[in-house]
Amino acid sequence: MTEKFNLSSERAKNFGLDLEEAYNTMLAFSLENKLDCYPPQDRKKLESVLEFLMDVTDMWMNGQIMVSSQETHERGVNEEK
């Protein structure tokens, strides 16, 4: 019998790796001055994304973020609804 694929469980398992990949990609773009190719308003948004990723990555590395594999928790939906 095949096991049912659980997307939320897979996301939870890969959260740290996906976060690290996103952070490293944005950091590389910043260090290579690739963000300078964008208009100032877009560059400011991208720099904000990088800052957010830096904060979340730091929180993840310090154990301040816990990931749940339950889909209802990911969406913030109350199971009783």
Secondary structure, 3 states (H helix, E strand, C coil): CCCCCCHHHHHHHHHHHHHHHHHHHHHHHHHCCHHHHCCHHHHHHHHHHHHHHHHHHHHHHCCCCCCCCCHHHHHCCCCCC
